[in-house]
Amino acid sequence: MGFFDRLRERIAAADSVVSVGLDPDPDRLPAAVADADLPRWAFNRRIIDATHEHAACYKPNAAFYEDADGWRALRETVAYAHGKDVPVLLDAKRGDIGNTARQYAEVLDEVDAITVNPYLGGDSLQPFLSREEKGVFVLCRTSNPGGADLQDLELADGGLLYERVAALADAWNEHGNVGLVVGATAPEELEAVRESVPDLPFLVPGVGAQGGDAEAAVEHGLADGVGLVNSSRGIIFAGEEVPDGRETDDEEAYFGAAGRAARDLKRRLNEYR
C-alpha cells in the first residue's frame, strides 16, 4: 500500500487532516522534560500522547535532530508515532545528485514520507521518487515571505517558477507518491496551484503560528479528501500559555494544552471539509 492510501485510512480513522509538526526547540522545552536523558524525545512522547487522537500525521523537522542525541530522539519518536498508528513525514527538504541523493533517500527506510527540494531537477529526486510506497512532497510555494524571491519569478516562456514546479511534480508522479508543499499564507497561489494539478495532495504549512488561511488550506489543499494541514509551534508550544508556562512541572497542564490545540485545529479544519 502506498503512502497516500495509508494516509487516507489515517485521515478517516482520526477524522482529521492535521499534521502536527514536532519541532522540539531546545530553548523552549518545559521544565517537565528538562532533566530527561533525551529531552527532545521526552517532549515528543508527551506531545504524541496528548495529540495522537487528532493527528493525521506527525512532521518532525530534521533541523531539530541533527546531532547524535537528536537522531536517537528522532528514531524513538518515529517508532512511538508508528505505535499509535500515525504516519511520520520527515521535513528534511533534501535535494542533491548522485550518491549524495541516494544516501539522503536512505532515511525513507525509517519514515513514511519526506519533503524534497526540486531546485536541482528531476534526476536529483529520483532516489526518493523510486520508493513507490513512500510519500514525496516537493517544495512548490512555501509559506515564508521570502519564498516569493524565487518562486514568483516569471519564466521566459511565460508562467511563474512555482507553477512550473507544480507541473513538473505532476509529471514526476509515475508511482502516485508525489505531493506538493504549498503554504496557507498565500491563498491565491494555493488556489492557482490546485487548479493546475487537481490530483496531487498538498502539505499546507502556515496555518498555526504563521496565521495562514484555514479555509483555503482545506478547500484547495485536499485532493479527493487527502492532504495535510500542518501546525507546529501553535500546537506543541500551546502549553506556554498555561500558568507558569515553561516553568511548570505540571505535565498534565502543559501537554494538555497541546492536546486541546490539536483538537481545536481539527475541529476548525473539519468545518471546511
C-alpha positions in Angstrom: 0.0 0.0 0.0 1.3 3.4 -0.9 1.7 6.3 1.4 -1.3 8.3 0.3 -3.5 5.2 0.6 -2.3 4.7 4.1 -2.8 8.5 4.8 -6.3 8.2 3.5 -7.0 5.5 6.0 -5.5 7.5 8.9 -7.5 10.6 7.9 -10.6 8.5 8.1 -9.7 6.9 11.4 -8.8 10.2 13.1 -11.4 12.3 11.2 -8.5 14.8 10.8 -6.2 16.3 8.2 -4.0 17.8 11.0 -0.3 17.4 10.7 1.5 18.1 14.0 5.0 19.5 13.5 7.4 18.0 16.0 10.0 20.8 16.2 11.4 20.5 19.8 13.4 23.7 20.0 15.8 23.0 23.0 15.4 26.7 24.1 11.6 26.2 24.5 11.4 22.8 26.2 9.5 22.9 29.5 10.8 22.1 33.0 8.7 18.9 32.9 11.2 17.3 30.5 14.4 19.3 31.1 16.1 16.6 33.2 15.2 13.6 30.9 18.0 11.6 29.3 16.8 12.7 25.9 14.7 15.8 26.5 13.5 16.1 22.9 12.3 12.5 22.9 10.7 13.0 26.3 8.9 16.1 25.0 7.8 14.4 21.7 6.5 11.4 23.6 4.2 13.5 25.7 3.1 15.6 22.7 2.2 12.4 20.9 0.3 11.1 23.9 -1.6 14.3 24.0 -2.4 14.7 20.3 -2.4 11.4 18.6 -6.2 11.1 18.6 -6.4 14.3 16.5 -3.3 13.8 14.2 -3.4 12.5 10.7 0.4 12.7 10.6 3.5 13.8 12.5 6.0 16.0 10.8 9.4 16.3 12.6 11.7 18.9 11.0 15.2 17.3 10.6 16.9 20.6 11.7 15.9 19.9 15.3 17.5 16.5 15.3 20.8 16.8 13.5 23.2 15.8 16.3 23.9 12.4 17.9 21.3 12.7 20.7 18.9 14.3 18.2 18.9 11.3 15.8 18.3 9.0 18.8 15.4 11.1 19.8 14.0 11.1 16.2 14.2 7.3 16.0 12.4 6.9 19.3 9.8 9.5 18.1 9.1 7.7 14.8 8.7 4.3 16.5 6.4 5.8 19.1 4.2 7.5 16.5 4.0 4.3 14.5 2.9 2.5 17.6 0.0 4.9 17.7 -0.8 4.1 14.0 0.2 7.6 12.9 2.5 8.0 9.9 5.6 10.2 10.0 6.6 12.7 7.4 10.2 13.9 7.8 10.5 17.6 6.8 14.1 17.4 5.5 13.8 19.4 2.2 16.5 17.2 0.7 17.8 17.6 -2.8 21.1 16.6 -4.3 22.6 14.4 -7.0 24.2 11.1 -7.4 25.5 9.1 -4.4 24.5 12.0 -2.1 20.8 11.9 -3.1 20.8 8.1 -2.8 22.3 8.4 0.7 19.7 11.0 1.7 16.9 8.8 0.5 18.0 6.0 2.9 16.1 7.8 5.7 12.9 6.6 4.0 13.7 3.2 5.5 12.6 4.7 8.8 9.9 7.3 7.9 6.8 7.2 5.7 7.3 10.4 3.6 9.8 13.2 3.1 9.9 16.8 1.8 12.3 17.5 -1.1 13.8 20.5 -2.8 13.4 20.4 -6.7 15.9 23.1 -7.4 18.5 20.5 -8.8 15.9 19.0 -11.1 14.2 15.7 -11.6 17.3 13.5 -11.5 18.1 14.7 -8.0 14.7 13.4 -6.8 14.7 10.0 -8.5 16.1 8.1 -5.4 13.1 9.4 -3.5 10.5 9.1 -6.2 11.6 5.5 -6.9 10.4 4.5 -3.4 6.9 3.7 -4.6 5.5 3.1 -1.2 6.8 6.4 0.3 5.4 9.9 0.0 7.5 12.6 -1.6 6.3 16.2 -1.0 8.0 18.7 -3.4 8.5 22.3 -2.3 6.4 24.5 -4.5 5.1 27.7 -3.0 6.3 28.0 0.6 4.7 29.9 3.5 7.6 32.2 4.3 7.5 35.8 2.9 10.9 35.4 1.2 9.6 32.5 -0.9 8.5 35.0 -3.5 12.1 36.0 -4.2 12.5 33.0 -6.4 9.2 31.1 -6.6 7.3 34.1 -8.1 9.8 34.7 -10.9 8.4 34.9 -14.3 9.8 32.4 -16.8 10.9 33.4 -20.3 8.2 31.3 -21.9 5.5 32.5 -19.6 4.2 31.4 -16.2 5.8 31.6 -12.8 8.5 29.4 -11.4 6.3 27.8 -8.7 3.8 26.9 -11.5 6.5 25.1 -13.4 7.5 23.2 -10.3 3.9 22.1 -9.9 3.7 20.9 -13.5 7.0 19.0 -13.2 5.9 17.3 -10.0 2.7 16.2 -11.7 4.8 14.7 -14.5 7.1 13.0 -11.9 4.1 11.3 -10.3 4.6 8.0 -12.1 4.1 5.9 -8.9 1.3 8.0 -7.4 3.5 9.0 -4.5 4.1 12.8 -5.1 2.6 15.7 -3.3 3.4 19.4 -3.1 4.2 21.8 -0.3 2.0 24.9 -0.8 1.7 27.4 2.1 -1.6 28.6 3.5 -0.2 32.2 3.8 -0.6 32.7 0.1 -4.2 31.5 -0.5 -4.4 32.9 -4.1 -1.3 30.9 -5.1 -2.7 27.9 -3.3 -5.9 28.0 -5.3 -3.9 28.5 -8.6 -1.7 25.5 -7.9 -4.7 23.3 -7.1 -6.3 24.3 -10.4 -3.2 23.3 -12.3 -2.6 20.0 -10.6 -6.0 18.7 -9.4 -4.9 15.3 -8.4 -1.8 15.9 -6.2 -2.2 16.0 -2.4 -0.7 19.0 -0.7 1.1 19.6 2.6 -0.1 23.0 3.6 2.0 24.7 6.3 1.5 28.1 7.9 -2.0 27.7 9.5 -0.8 27.9 13.1 1.7 30.5 14.3 2.0 32.0 10.8 -1.7 32.8 10.6 -2.5 31.2 7.3 -5.9 30.8 5.8 -7.5 27.6 7.3 -10.5 27.6 4.9 -8.2 27.9 1.8 -5.9 25.2 3.2 -8.8 22.7 3.3 -10.6 23.8 0.2 -7.5 23.7 -2.0 -5.1 21.5 -0.1 -7.0 18.2 -0.3 -7.1 16.0 -3.4 -10.1 13.6 -3.2 -10.1 14.2 0.6 -6.3 13.5 1.0 -3.8 16.1 2.2 -2.3 17.6 5.3 -2.6 21.0 7.0 0.4 21.5 9.4 0.7 23.4 12.6 3.9 23.1 14.6 4.5 25.8 17.2 0.8 26.6 17.6 0.2 23.1 18.9 3.4 21.8 20.6 4.1 25.0 22.5 0.5 25.8 23.4 1.5 24.9 27.0 3.5 28.1 27.2 0.1 29.9 27.6 -0.9 28.0 30.8 0.1 29.5 34.2 3.8 29.4 34.7 4.2 28.2 31.1 7.6 26.5 30.6 8.5 26.6 34.3 5.6 24.4 35.4 6.3 20.8 36.4 2.6 20.0 35.9 2.8 17.9 32.8 -1.0 17.5 32.5 -1.4 21.3 32.4 1.4 21.9 29.9 0.8 19.0 27.5 -2.9 19.0 27.9 -2.8 22.4 26.2 -1.2 20.8 23.1 -3.9 18.2 23.0 -6.6 20.9 23.1 -4.8 22.9 20.4 -4.7 19.9 18.1 -8.3 19.1 18.8 -9.4 22.7 18.2 -7.5 22.9 14.9 -9.0 19.6 13.8 -12.5 20.9 14.5 -11.7 24.2 12.8 -10.5 22.5 9.6 -13.3 20.0 9.6 -15.8 22.9 9.3 -14.5 23.2 5.7 -14.1 19.5 4.8 
